[in-house]
């Protein structure tokens, strides 16, 4: 898995990098065919303080590209929300791949 973490108007510290990689391990635990992950952490230059920390992520998995973004006043909370959204998308994608073999009602009788 290729992981790219970059910051916009923000320096990505080793603590922040380890926090993001630790959270993204949850996605790899659910679906092991993740090819590429790109995370962008941004601090918006807004006058109001609410929701100016933003986290975006593009995930390239086998057969699909997934995208999620989250905004919050705390960057760590934005990353938590982002990983929750991505986790739901990855589980849904995995179910789509494995759930298409069902028995038709005619053959059940």
Beta strands, then each sheet from edge to edge (+ up, - down):
strand 1: 2-8
strand 2: 34-43
strand 3: 53-61
strand 4: 64-72
sheet 1: 1+ 2+ 3- 4+
end
